[in-house]
Amino acid sequence: MLIDYRLLGDRIRQQRRNKGRTQENFAEYLNVSVGYISQIERGITRVSLERLVDISHYLDCSISLLLDGTDITERNYLESEFNELFQQLSNSEKKTVTLLLKEYIRSKNSTAP
């Protein structure tokens, strides 16, 4: 499993913010520095399984919520992230993104050897 730690960090940050918690409180709970929390949230530091369990407890969310679609070798890599972002768009924006994606795929396929 090859984890996209940047995506994992984004999810951790998003969950922390959704709970209205600060990096300072988070760091205190984990008994680490605020700089370490920042590194986790930016995907610079690789998180151990034990630390991920502690993080999920603090954020009151499942580990699977944090990890789903973060394995860059899986077919569904980024799928949930894309779907979440796509759902935030208006219908006209969704149409534009869909047309852009179709054009990108068409041009990619037409230039393939």
C-alpha positions as CSV (number, residue, x, y, z in Angstrom):
1,M,0.0,0.0,0.0
2,L,1.4,3.4,-1.0
3,I,-0.3,6.1,0.9
4,D,-0.7,9.6,-0.4
5,Y,0.3,11.3,2.9
6,R,-0.7,14.8,1.5
7,L,-4.2,13.6,1.0
8,L,-4.3,11.9,4.4
9,G,-3.0,15.1,6.0
10,D,-5.7,17.2,4.2
11,R,-8.4,14.9,5.6
12,I,-6.9,15.1,9.1
13,R,-6.9,18.9,8.9
14,Q,-10.4,18.9,7.5
15,Q,-11.7,16.7,10.3
16,R,-9.9,18.8,13.0
17,R,-11.4,22.0,11.6
18,N,-14.8,20.4,11.3
19,K,-14.6,19.6,15.0
20,G,-13.6,23.2,15.8
21,R,-10.3,22.1,17.3
22,T,-6.9,23.9,17.0
23,Q,-3.5,22.5,16.2
24,E,-2.5,23.5,19.7
25,N,-5.2,21.3,21.3
26,F,-4.4,18.5,18.9
27,A,-0.7,18.6,19.7
28,E,-1.4,18.6,23.4
29,Y,-3.7,15.6,23.1
30,L,-1.0,13.7,21.2
31,N,1.8,15.0,23.4
32,V,3.7,16.4,20.4
33,S,4.7,19.8,19.1
34,V,2.4,22.0,17.0
35,G,5.1,21.8,14.3
36,Y,4.6,18.0,14.2
37,I,0.9,18.4,13.7
38,S,1.5,20.9,10.9
39,Q,3.8,18.4,9.2
40,I,1.2,15.7,9.5
41,E,-1.5,18.0,8.0
42,R,0.8,19.0,5.1
43,G,1.7,15.4,4.4
44,I,5.4,15.8,5.2
45,T,5.5,13.3,8.1
46,R,4.4,9.7,7.7
47,V,2.0,8.7,10.3
48,S,2.3,5.3,12.0
49,L,-0.7,3.1,12.5
50,E,-0.5,3.7,16.3
51,R,-0.5,7.4,15.8
52,L,-3.3,7.2,13.3
53,V,-5.4,5.3,15.9
54,D,-4.8,8.2,18.4
55,I,-5.6,10.7,15.7
56,S,-8.9,9.0,14.8
57,H,-9.9,8.9,18.5
58,Y,-9.1,12.6,19.0
59,L,-11.1,13.5,15.8
60,D,-13.9,11.0,16.7
61,C,-13.8,9.5,13.3
62,S,-12.9,6.1,11.8
63,I,-9.5,5.3,10.4
64,S,-11.2,4.2,7.2
65,L,-12.7,7.7,6.8
66,L,-9.1,9.1,6.8
67,L,-7.6,6.4,4.7
68,D,-10.2,5.6,2.1
69,G,-8.9,6.3,-1.4
70,T,-5.4,7.3,-0.3
71,D,-3.6,4.3,-1.7
72,I,-2.1,5.5,-4.9
73,T,-2.0,2.0,-6.3
74,E,-5.7,1.4,-6.0
75,R,-8.2,2.0,-8.8
76,N,-10.4,4.2,-6.5
77,Y,-7.5,6.5,-5.6
78,L,-8.8,10.1,-5.1
79,E,-12.3,8.9,-6.1
80,S,-14.0,9.9,-2.9
81,E,-12.0,13.2,-2.8
82,F,-13.1,14.0,-6.4
83,N,-16.7,13.1,-5.6
84,E,-16.8,15.3,-2.5
85,L,-15.4,18.3,-4.4
86,F,-17.7,17.6,-7.4
87,Q,-20.7,17.7,-5.1
88,Q,-19.8,21.2,-4.0
89,L,-20.2,22.6,-7.5
90,S,-23.3,24.1,-9.0
91,N,-24.9,22.3,-11.9
92,S,-23.4,24.6,-14.5
93,E,-20.0,24.1,-12.9
94,K,-20.4,20.3,-12.9
95,K,-21.2,20.5,-16.6
96,T,-18.0,22.5,-17.2
97,V,-15.9,20.1,-15.2
98,T,-17.4,17.1,-17.0
99,L,-16.8,18.7,-20.4
100,L,-13.2,19.5,-19.4
101,L,-12.6,16.0,-18.2
102,K,-14.0,14.5,-21.3
103,E,-11.8,16.7,-23.5
104,Y,-8.8,15.8,-21.4
105,I,-9.4,12.1,-21.8
106,R,-10.1,12.4,-25.5
107,S,-6.9,14.4,-26.1
108,K,-4.9,12.0,-23.9
109,N,-6.2,9.0,-25.9
110,S,-5.6,10.6,-29.2
111,T,-2.0,11.3,-28.4
112,A,-1.3,7.8,-27.0
113,P,1.1,5.7,-29.2
